[in-house]
């Protein structure tokens, strides 16, 4: 029972507002896709999606490092989950308005959440490494 309480308190102590804010920031990428920013011009696929994926990753890692977030791996893991959930909700919300907004099947939704959690965890490891380097250099 004590382990469950510790785990529960551990989750409770994560910066949930930051997690939600960074997850919502990630919606820049699908919103730009929805408005057609990747269809032509300087952001035409694959440049735009790759560029914004990299920008989102830099913002997520940079924010966690700059704020000296104590637990970057779980923070960014849950940021990835939040982004995936927000993207699924955005898709559902747009279905009545966009002809090409197909429903994501349940297995696809699970895949989105798992992939984005893994991506967030990897970015969390990067952030943790950067935090360690900065601590050693005194910044």
Chimera marker file (.cmm) of the C-alpha trace (Angstrom):
<marker_set name="trace">
<marker id="1" x="0.000" y="0.000" z="0.000" r="1" g="1" b="0" radius="0.5"/>
<marker id="2" x="2.828" y="2.423" z="0.792" r="1" g="1" b="0" radius="0.5"/>
<marker id="3" x="4.233" y="1.929" z="-2.709" r="1" g="1" b="0" radius="0.5"/>
<marker id="4" x="0.874" y="2.851" z="-4.238" r="1" g="1" b="0" radius="0.5"/>
<marker id="5" x="0.685" y="5.980" z="-2.073" r="1" g="1" b="0" radius="0.5"/>
<marker id="6" x="4.225" y="6.942" z="-3.076" r="1" g="1" b="0" radius="0.5"/>
<marker id="7" x="3.408" y="6.404" z="-6.753" r="1" g="1" b="0" radius="0.5"/>
<marker id="8" x="0.199" y="8.431" z="-6.422" r="1" g="1" b="0" radius="0.5"/>
<marker id="9" x="2.063" y="11.293" z="-4.701" r="1" g="1" b="0" radius="0.5"/>
<marker id="10" x="4.762" y="11.052" z="-7.353" r="1" g="1" b="0" radius="0.5"/>
<marker id="11" x="2.179" y="11.609" z="-10.100" r="1" g="1" b="0" radius="0.5"/>
<marker id="12" x="0.470" y="14.320" z="-8.074" r="1" g="1" b="0" radius="0.5"/>
<marker id="13" x="3.746" y="16.252" z="-7.890" r="1" g="1" b="0" radius="0.5"/>
<marker id="14" x="4.214" y="16.491" z="-11.646" r="1" g="1" b="0" radius="0.5"/>
<marker id="15" x="3.730" y="19.960" z="-13.188" r="1" g="1" b="0" radius="0.5"/>
<marker id="16" x="0.347" y="19.215" z="-14.781" r="1" g="1" b="0" radius="0.5"/>
<marker id="17" x="-0.290" y="22.770" z="-15.989" r="1" g="1" b="0" radius="0.5"/>
<marker id="18" x="3.075" y="22.747" z="-17.777" r="1" g="1" b="0" radius="0.5"/>
<marker id="19" x="2.320" y="19.298" z="-19.202" r="1" g="1" b="0" radius="0.5"/>
<marker id="20" x="-1.047" y="20.467" z="-20.550" r="1" g="1" b="0" radius="0.5"/>
<marker id="21" x="0.416" y="23.719" z="-21.916" r="1" g="1" b="0" radius="0.5"/>
<marker id="22" x="3.264" y="21.965" z="-23.738" r="1" g="1" b="0" radius="0.5"/>
<marker id="23" x="0.876" y="19.302" z="-25.037" r="1" g="1" b="0" radius="0.5"/>
<marker id="24" x="-1.431" y="22.017" z="-26.382" r="1" g="1" b="0" radius="0.5"/>
<marker id="25" x="1.564" y="23.818" z="-27.941" r="1" g="1" b="0" radius="0.5"/>
<marker id="26" x="2.188" y="20.669" z="-29.968" r="1" g="1" b="0" radius="0.5"/>
<marker id="27" x="-1.176" y="21.189" z="-31.693" r="1" g="1" b="0" radius="0.5"/>
<marker id="28" x="0.520" y="23.808" z="-33.878" r="1" g="1" b="0" radius="0.5"/>
<marker id="29" x="1.585" y="21.000" z="-36.190" r="1" g="1" b="0" radius="0.5"/>
<marker id="30" x="-1.850" y="19.439" z="-36.894" r="1" g="1" b="0" radius="0.5"/>
<marker id="31" x="-3.550" y="22.849" z="-36.987" r="1" g="1" b="0" radius="0.5"/>
<marker id="32" x="-1.139" y="23.974" z="-39.716" r="1" g="1" b="0" radius="0.5"/>
<marker id="33" x="-1.975" y="20.772" z="-41.576" r="1" g="1" b="0" radius="0.5"/>
<marker id="34" x="-5.705" y="21.436" z="-41.229" r="1" g="1" b="0" radius="0.5"/>
<marker id="35" x="-5.386" y="24.966" z="-42.647" r="1" g="1" b="0" radius="0.5"/>
<marker id="36" x="-3.334" y="23.672" z="-45.580" r="1" g="1" b="0" radius="0.5"/>
<marker id="37" x="0.013" y="25.254" z="-44.672" r="1" g="1" b="0" radius="0.5"/>
<marker id="38" x="1.841" y="22.094" z="-45.778" r="1" g="1" b="0" radius="0.5"/>
<marker id="39" x="0.139" y="21.854" z="-49.188" r="1" g="1" b="0" radius="0.5"/>
<marker id="40" x="2.441" y="24.249" z="-51.080" r="1" g="1" b="0" radius="0.5"/>
<marker id="41" x="5.018" y="26.967" z="-50.622" r="1" g="1" b="0" radius="0.5"/>
<marker id="42" x="7.991" y="26.980" z="-48.249" r="1" g="1" b="0" radius="0.5"/>
<marker id="43" x="6.252" y="24.669" z="-45.735" r="1" g="1" b="0" radius="0.5"/>
<marker id="44" x="5.211" y="22.099" z="-48.363" r="1" g="1" b="0" radius="0.5"/>
<marker id="45" x="5.478" y="18.494" z="-47.154" r="1" g="1" b="0" radius="0.5"/>
<marker id="46" x="7.832" y="17.125" z="-45.906" r="1" g="1" b="0" radius="0.5"/>
<marker id="47" x="9.583" y="20.385" z="-44.906" r="1" g="1" b="0" radius="0.5"/>
<marker id="48" x="6.784" y="21.926" z="-42.819" r="1" g="1" b="0" radius="0.5"/>
<marker id="49" x="5.852" y="18.887" z="-40.722" r="1" g="1" b="0" radius="0.5"/>
<marker id="50" x="9.518" y="18.043" z="-40.052" r="1" g="1" b="0" radius="0.5"/>
<marker id="51" x="10.358" y="21.654" z="-39.220" r="1" g="1" b="0" radius="0.5"/>
<marker id="52" x="7.456" y="22.024" z="-36.787" r="1" g="1" b="0" radius="0.5"/>
<marker id="53" x="8.083" y="18.628" z="-35.204" r="1" g="1" b="0" radius="0.5"/>
<marker id="54" x="11.662" y="19.737" z="-34.516" r="1" g="1" b="0" radius="0.5"/>
<marker id="55" x="10.485" y="23.136" z="-33.245" r="1" g="1" b="0" radius="0.5"/>
<marker id="56" x="8.012" y="21.504" z="-30.858" r="1" g="1" b="0" radius="0.5"/>
<marker id="57" x="10.721" y="19.145" z="-29.572" r="1" g="1" b="0" radius="0.5"/>
<marker id="58" x="13.095" y="22.073" z="-28.977" r="1" g="1" b="0" radius="0.5"/>
<marker id="59" x="10.384" y="24.037" z="-27.146" r="1" g="1" b="0" radius="0.5"/>
<marker id="60" x="9.439" y="21.052" z="-24.968" r="1" g="1" b="0" radius="0.5"/>
<marker id="61" x="13.046" y="20.254" z="-24.018" r="1" g="1" b="0" radius="0.5"/>
<marker id="62" x="14.067" y="23.903" z="-23.727" r="1" g="1" b="0" radius="0.5"/>
<marker id="63" x="11.143" y="24.740" z="-21.462" r="1" g="1" b="0" radius="0.5"/>
<marker id="64" x="11.759" y="21.813" z="-19.130" r="1" g="1" b="0" radius="0.5"/>
<marker id="65" x="15.483" y="22.616" z="-18.962" r="1" g="1" b="0" radius="0.5"/>
<marker id="66" x="14.952" y="26.373" z="-18.505" r="1" g="1" b="0" radius="0.5"/>
<marker id="67" x="12.412" y="25.812" z="-15.736" r="1" g="1" b="0" radius="0.5"/>
<marker id="68" x="14.704" y="23.205" z="-14.143" r="1" g="1" b="0" radius="0.5"/>
<marker id="69" x="11.805" y="20.792" z="-13.934" r="1" g="1" b="0" radius="0.5"/>
<marker id="70" x="12.840" y="18.164" z="-11.352" r="1" g="1" b="0" radius="0.5"/>
<marker id="71" x="11.499" y="15.130" z="-13.247" r="1" g="1" b="0" radius="0.5"/>
<marker id="72" x="11.917" y="15.794" z="-16.973" r="1" g="1" b="0" radius="0.5"/>
<marker id="73" x="11.327" y="12.223" z="-18.189" r="1" g="1" b="0" radius="0.5"/>
<marker id="74" x="7.857" y="11.689" z="-16.694" r="1" g="1" b="0" radius="0.5"/>
<marker id="75" x="6.998" y="15.343" z="-17.366" r="1" g="1" b="0" radius="0.5"/>
<marker id="76" x="7.676" y="15.043" z="-21.083" r="1" g="1" b="0" radius="0.5"/>
<marker id="77" x="6.293" y="11.501" z="-21.269" r="1" g="1" b="0" radius="0.5"/>
<marker id="78" x="2.949" y="12.827" z="-20.018" r="1" g="1" b="0" radius="0.5"/>
<marker id="79" x="3.338" y="15.876" z="-22.282" r="1" g="1" b="0" radius="0.5"/>
<marker id="80" x="3.445" y="13.438" z="-25.197" r="1" g="1" b="0" radius="0.5"/>
<marker id="81" x="0.340" y="11.677" z="-23.899" r="1" g="1" b="0" radius="0.5"/>
<marker id="82" x="-1.407" y="15.048" z="-23.468" r="1" g="1" b="0" radius="0.5"/>
<marker id="83" x="-0.499" y="16.061" z="-27.014" r="1" g="1" b="0" radius="0.5"/>
<marker id="84" x="-1.777" y="12.746" z="-28.379" r="1" g="1" b="0" radius="0.5"/>
<marker id="85" x="-5.044" y="13.087" z="-26.450" r="1" g="1" b="0" radius="0.5"/>
<marker id="86" x="-5.486" y="16.695" z="-27.593" r="1" g="1" b="0" radius="0.5"/>
<marker id="87" x="-4.821" y="15.681" z="-31.213" r="1" g="1" b="0" radius="0.5"/>
<marker id="88" x="-7.420" y="12.889" z="-31.006" r="1" g="1" b="0" radius="0.5"/>
<marker id="89" x="-9.952" y="15.303" z="-29.453" r="1" g="1" b="0" radius="0.5"/>
<marker id="90" x="-9.193" y="17.890" z="-32.157" r="1" g="1" b="0" radius="0.5"/>
<marker id="91" x="-9.825" y="15.265" z="-34.805" r="1" g="1" b="0" radius="0.5"/>
<marker id="92" x="-13.128" y="14.276" z="-33.204" r="1" g="1" b="0" radius="0.5"/>
<marker id="93" x="-14.200" y="17.904" z="-32.847" r="1" g="1" b="0" radius="0.5"/>
<marker id="94" x="-13.482" y="18.649" z="-36.507" r="1" g="1" b="0" radius="0.5"/>
<marker id="95" x="-15.235" y="15.610" z="-37.990" r="1" g="1" b="0" radius="0.5"/>
<marker id="96" x="-18.578" y="17.376" z="-38.452" r="1" g="1" b="0" radius="0.5"/>
<marker id="97" x="-16.872" y="20.264" z="-40.268" r="1" g="1" b="0" radius="0.5"/>
<marker id="98" x="-14.171" y="18.664" z="-42.414" r="1" g="1" b="0" radius="0.5"/>
<marker id="99" x="-14.848" y="16.016" z="-45.025" r="1" g="1" b="0" radius="0.5"/>
<marker id="100" x="-11.344" y="14.542" z="-44.714" r="1" g="1" b="0" radius="0.5"/>
<marker id="101" x="-11.375" y="14.285" z="-40.880" r="1" g="1" b="0" radius="0.5"/>
<marker id="102" x="-11.830" y="10.536" z="-40.528" r="1" g="1" b="0" radius="0.5"/>
<marker id="103" x="-12.407" y="9.007" z="-37.122" r="1" g="1" b="0" radius="0.5"/>
<marker id="104" x="-9.287" y="7.492" z="-35.639" r="1" g="1" b="0" radius="0.5"/>
<marker id="105" x="-9.978" y="3.833" z="-34.805" r="1" g="1" b="0" radius="0.5"/>
<marker id="106" x="-9.442" y="2.764" z="-31.190" r="1" g="1" b="0" radius="0.5"/>
<marker id="107" x="-6.240" y="0.875" z="-32.033" r="1" g="1" b="0" radius="0.5"/>
<marker id="108" x="-4.991" y="3.973" z="-33.864" r="1" g="1" b="0" radius="0.5"/>
<marker id="109" x="-5.768" y="6.139" z="-30.841" r="1" g="1" b="0" radius="0.5"/>
<marker id="110" x="-3.825" y="3.773" z="-28.612" r="1" g="1" b="0" radius="0.5"/>
<marker id="111" x="-0.941" y="3.891" z="-31.082" r="1" g="1" b="0" radius="0.5"/>
<marker id="112" x="-0.979" y="7.696" z="-31.101" r="1" g="1" b="0" radius="0.5"/>
<marker id="113" x="-0.860" y="7.818" z="-27.308" r="1" g="1" b="0" radius="0.5"/>
<marker id="114" x="1.904" y="5.200" z="-27.036" r="1" g="1" b="0" radius="0.5"/>
<marker id="115" x="4.038" y="6.742" z="-29.801" r="1" g="1" b="0" radius="0.5"/>
<marker id="116" x="3.759" y="10.246" z="-28.365" r="1" g="1" b="0" radius="0.5"/>
<marker id="117" x="4.467" y="8.970" z="-24.837" r="1" g="1" b="0" radius="0.5"/>
<marker id="118" x="7.634" y="7.287" z="-26.144" r="1" g="1" b="0" radius="0.5"/>
<marker id="119" x="8.642" y="10.412" z="-28.048" r="1" g="1" b="0" radius="0.5"/>
<marker id="120" x="8.065" y="12.496" z="-24.917" r="1" g="1" b="0" radius="0.5"/>
<marker id="121" x="10.119" y="10.073" z="-22.804" r="1" g="1" b="0" radius="0.5"/>
<marker id="122" x="13.033" y="10.278" z="-25.257" r="1" g="1" b="0" radius="0.5"/>
<marker id="123" x="12.849" y="14.083" z="-25.179" r="1" g="1" b="0" radius="0.5"/>
<marker id="124" x="12.724" y="13.843" z="-21.378" r="1" g="1" b="0" radius="0.5"/>
<marker id="125" x="15.980" y="11.877" z="-21.435" r="1" g="1" b="0" radius="0.5"/>
<marker id="126" x="17.520" y="14.596" z="-23.619" r="1" g="1" b="0" radius="0.5"/>
<marker id="127" x="16.296" y="17.259" z="-21.190" r="1" g="1" b="0" radius="0.5"/>
<marker id="128" x="17.648" y="15.299" z="-18.225" r="1" g="1" b="0" radius="0.5"/>
<marker id="129" x="21.048" y="15.029" z="-19.917" r="1" g="1" b="0" radius="0.5"/>
<marker id="130" x="21.082" y="18.754" z="-20.634" r="1" g="1" b="0" radius="0.5"/>
<marker id="131" x="20.128" y="19.525" z="-17.038" r="1" g="1" b="0" radius="0.5"/>
<marker id="132" x="23.036" y="17.392" z="-15.788" r="1" g="1" b="0" radius="0.5"/>
<marker id="133" x="25.493" y="19.099" z="-18.130" r="1" g="1" b="0" radius="0.5"/>
<marker id="134" x="24.255" y="22.539" z="-17.048" r="1" g="1" b="0" radius="0.5"/>
<marker id="135" x="24.526" y="21.584" z="-13.379" r="1" g="1" b="0" radius="0.5"/>
<marker id="136" x="28.136" y="20.480" z="-13.879" r="1" g="1" b="0" radius="0.5"/>
<marker id="137" x="29.031" y="23.693" z="-15.686" r="1" g="1" b="0" radius="0.5"/>
<marker id="138" x="27.344" y="25.778" z="-13.004" r="1" g="1" b="0" radius="0.5"/>
<marker id="139" x="24.534" y="27.299" z="-15.089" r="1" g="1" b="0" radius="0.5"/>
<link id1="1" id2="2" r="1" g="1" b="0" radius="0.2"/>
<link id1="2" id2="3" r="1" g="1" b="0" radius="0.2"/>
<link id1="3" id2="4" r="1" g="1" b="0" radius="0.2"/>
<link id1="4" id2="5" r="1" g="1" b="0" radius="0.2"/>
<link id1="5" id2="6" r="1" g="1" b="0" radius="0.2"/>
<link id1="6" id2="7" r="1" g="1" b="0" radius="0.2"/>
<link id1="7" id2="8" r="1" g="1" b="0" radius="0.2"/>
<link id1="8" id2="9" r="1" g="1" b="0" radius="0.2"/>
<link id1="9" id2="10" r="1" g="1" b="0" radius="0.2"/>
<link id1="10" id2="11" r="1" g="1" b="0" radius="0.2"/>
<link id1="11" id2="12" r="1" g="1" b="0" radius="0.2"/>
<link id1="12" id2="13" r="1" g="1" b="0" radius="0.2"/>
<link id1="13" id2="14" r="1" g="1" b="0" radius="0.2"/>
<link id1="14" id2="15" r="1" g="1" b="0" radius="0.2"/>
<link id1="15" id2="16" r="1" g="1" b="0" radius="0.2"/>
<link id1="16" id2="17" r="1" g="1" b="0" radius="0.2"/>
<link id1="17" id2="18" r="1" g="1" b="0" radius="0.2"/>
<link id1="18" id2="19" r="1" g="1" b="0" radius="0.2"/>
<link id1="19" id2="20" r="1" g="1" b="0" radius="0.2"/>
<link id1="20" id2="21" r="1" g="1" b="0" radius="0.2"/>
<link id1="21" id2="22" r="1" g="1" b="0" radius="0.2"/>
<link id1="22" id2="23" r="1" g="1" b="0" radius="0.2"/>
<link id1="23" id2="24" r="1" g="1" b="0" radius="0.2"/>
<link id1="24" id2="25" r="1" g="1" b="0" radius="0.2"/>
<link id1="25" id2="26" r="1" g="1" b="0" radius="0.2"/>
<link id1="26" id2="27" r="1" g="1" b="0" radius="0.2"/>
<link id1="27" id2="28" r="1" g="1" b="0" radius="0.2"/>
<link id1="28" id2="29" r="1" g="1" b="0" radius="0.2"/>
<link id1="29" id2="30" r="1" g="1" b="0" radius="0.2"/>
<link id1="30" id2="31" r="1" g="1" b="0" radius="0.2"/>
<link id1="31" id2="32" r="1" g="1" b="0" radius="0.2"/>
<link id1="32" id2="33" r="1" g="1" b="0" radius="0.2"/>
<link id1="33" id2="34" r="1" g="1" b="0" radius="0.2"/>
<link id1="34" id2="35" r="1" g="1" b="0" radius="0.2"/>
<link id1="35" id2="36" r="1" g="1" b="0" radius="0.2"/>
<link id1="36" id2="37" r="1" g="1" b="0" radius="0.2"/>
<link id1="37" id2="38" r="1" g="1" b="0" radius="0.2"/>
<link id1="38" id2="39" r="1" g="1" b="0" radius="0.2"/>
<link id1="39" id2="40" r="1" g="1" b="0" radius="0.2"/>
<link id1="40" id2="41" r="1" g="1" b="0" radius="0.2"/>
<link id1="41" id2="42" r="1" g="1" b="0" radius="0.2"/>
<link id1="42" id2="43" r="1" g="1" b="0" radius="0.2"/>
<link id1="43" id2="44" r="1" g="1" b="0" radius="0.2"/>
<link id1="44" id2="45" r="1" g="1" b="0" radius="0.2"/>
<link id1="45" id2="46" r="1" g="1" b="0" radius="0.2"/>
<link id1="46" id2="47" r="1" g="1" b="0" radius="0.2"/>
<link id1="47" id2="48" r="1" g="1" b="0" radius="0.2"/>
<link id1="48" id2="49" r="1" g="1" b="0" radius="0.2"/>
<link id1="49" id2="50" r="1" g="1" b="0" radius="0.2"/>
<link id1="50" id2="51" r="1" g="1" b="0" radius="0.2"/>
<link id1="51" id2="52" r="1" g="1" b="0" radius="0.2"/>
<link id1="52" id2="53" r="1" g="1" b="0" radius="0.2"/>
<link id1="53" id2="54" r="1" g="1" b="0" radius="0.2"/>
<link id1="54" id2="55" r="1" g="1" b="0" radius="0.2"/>
<link id1="55" id2="56" r="1" g="1" b="0" radius="0.2"/>
<link id1="56" id2="57" r="1" g="1" b="0" radius="0.2"/>
<link id1="57" id2="58" r="1" g="1" b="0" radius="0.2"/>
<link id1="58" id2="59" r="1" g="1" b="0" radius="0.2"/>
<link id1="59" id2="60" r="1" g="1" b="0" radius="0.2"/>
<link id1="60" id2="61" r="1" g="1" b="0" radius="0.2"/>
<link id1="61" id2="62" r="1" g="1" b="0" radius="0.2"/>
<link id1="62" id2="63" r="1" g="1" b="0" radius="0.2"/>
<link id1="63" id2="64" r="1" g="1" b="0" radius="0.2"/>
<link id1="64" id2="65" r="1" g="1" b="0" radius="0.2"/>
<link id1="65" id2="66" r="1" g="1" b="0" radius="0.2"/>
<link id1="66" id2="67" r="1" g="1" b="0" radius="0.2"/>
<link id1="67" id2="68" r="1" g="1" b="0" radius="0.2"/>
<link id1="68" id2="69" r="1" g="1" b="0" radius="0.2"/>
<link id1="69" id2="70" r="1" g="1" b="0" radius="0.2"/>
<link id1="70" id2="71" r="1" g="1" b="0" radius="0.2"/>
<link id1="71" id2="72" r="1" g="1" b="0" radius="0.2"/>
<link id1="72" id2="73" r="1" g="1" b="0" radius="0.2"/>
<link id1="73" id2="74" r="1" g="1" b="0" radius="0.2"/>
<link id1="74" id2="75" r="1" g="1" b="0" radius="0.2"/>
<link id1="75" id2="76" r="1" g="1" b="0" radius="0.2"/>
<link id1="76" id2="77" r="1" g="1" b="0" radius="0.2"/>
<link id1="77" id2="78" r="1" g="1" b="0" radius="0.2"/>
<link id1="78" id2="79" r="1" g="1" b="0" radius="0.2"/>
<link id1="79" id2="80" r="1" g="1" b="0" radius="0.2"/>
<link id1="80" id2="81" r="1" g="1" b="0" radius="0.2"/>
<link id1="81" id2="82" r="1" g="1" b="0" radius="0.2"/>
<link id1="82" id2="83" r="1" g="1" b="0" radius="0.2"/>
<link id1="83" id2="84" r="1" g="1" b="0" radius="0.2"/>
<link id1="84" id2="85" r="1" g="1" b="0" radius="0.2"/>
<link id1="85" id2="86" r="1" g="1" b="0" radius="0.2"/>
<link id1="86" id2="87" r="1" g="1" b="0" radius="0.2"/>
<link id1="87" id2="88" r="1" g="1" b="0" radius="0.2"/>
<link id1="88" id2="89" r="1" g="1" b="0" radius="0.2"/>
<link id1="89" id2="90" r="1" g="1" b="0" radius="0.2"/>
<link id1="90" id2="91" r="1" g="1" b="0" radius="0.2"/>
<link id1="91" id2="92" r="1" g="1" b="0" radius="0.2"/>
<link id1="92" id2="93" r="1" g="1" b="0" radius="0.2"/>
<link id1="93" id2="94" r="1" g="1" b="0" radius="0.2"/>
<link id1="94" id2="95" r="1" g="1" b="0" radius="0.2"/>
<link id1="95" id2="96" r="1" g="1" b="0" radius="0.2"/>
<link id1="96" id2="97" r="1" g="1" b="0" radius="0.2"/>
<link id1="97" id2="98" r="1" g="1" b="0" radius="0.2"/>
<link id1="98" id2="99" r="1" g="1" b="0" radius="0.2"/>
<link id1="99" id2="100" r="1" g="1" b="0" radius="0.2"/>
<link id1="100" id2="101" r="1" g="1" b="0" radius="0.2"/>
<link id1="101" id2="102" r="1" g="1" b="0" radius="0.2"/>
<link id1="102" id2="103" r="1" g="1" b="0" radius="0.2"/>
<link id1="103" id2="104" r="1" g="1" b="0" radius="0.2"/>
<link id1="104" id2="105" r="1" g="1" b="0" radius="0.2"/>
<link id1="105" id2="106" r="1" g="1" b="0" radius="0.2"/>
<link id1="106" id2="107" r="1" g="1" b="0" radius="0.2"/>
<link id1="107" id2="108" r="1" g="1" b="0" radius="0.2"/>
<link id1="108" id2="109" r="1" g="1" b="0" radius="0.2"/>
<link id1="109" id2="110" r="1" g="1" b="0" radius="0.2"/>
<link id1="110" id2="111" r="1" g="1" b="0" radius="0.2"/>
<link id1="111" id2="112" r="1" g="1" b="0" radius="0.2"/>
<link id1="112" id2="113" r="1" g="1" b="0" radius="0.2"/>
<link id1="113" id2="114" r="1" g="1" b="0" radius="0.2"/>
<link id1="114" id2="115" r="1" g="1" b="0" radius="0.2"/>
<link id1="115" id2="116" r="1" g="1" b="0" radius="0.2"/>
<link id1="116" id2="117" r="1" g="1" b="0" radius="0.2"/>
<link id1="117" id2="118" r="1" g="1" b="0" radius="0.2"/>
<link id1="118" id2="119" r="1" g="1" b="0" radius="0.2"/>
<link id1="119" id2="120" r="1" g="1" b="0" radius="0.2"/>
<link id1="120" id2="121" r="1" g="1" b="0" radius="0.2"/>
<link id1="121" id2="122" r="1" g="1" b="0" radius="0.2"/>
<link id1="122" id2="123" r="1" g="1" b="0" radius="0.2"/>
<link id1="123" id2="124" r="1" g="1" b="0" radius="0.2"/>
<link id1="124" id2="125" r="1" g="1" b="0" radius="0.2"/>
<link id1="125" id2="126" r="1" g="1" b="0" radius="0.2"/>
<link id1="126" id2="127" r="1" g="1" b="0" radius="0.2"/>
<link id1="127" id2="128" r="1" g="1" b="0" radius="0.2"/>
<link id1="128" id2="129" r="1" g="1" b="0" radius="0.2"/>
<link id1="129" id2="130" r="1" g="1" b="0" radius="0.2"/>
<link id1="130" id2="131" r="1" g="1" b="0" radius="0.2"/>
<link id1="131" id2="132" r="1" g="1" b="0" radius="0.2"/>
<link id1="132" id2="133" r="1" g="1" b="0" radius="0.2"/>
<link id1="133" id2="134" r="1" g="1" b="0" radius="0.2"/>
<link id1="134" id2="135" r="1" g="1" b="0" radius="0.2"/>
<link id1="135" id2="136" r="1" g="1" b="0" radius="0.2"/>
<link id1="136" id2="137" r="1" g="1" b="0" radius="0.2"/>
<link id1="137" id2="138" r="1" g="1" b="0" radius="0.2"/>
<link id1="138" id2="139" r="1" g="1" b="0" radius="0.2"/>
</marker_set>
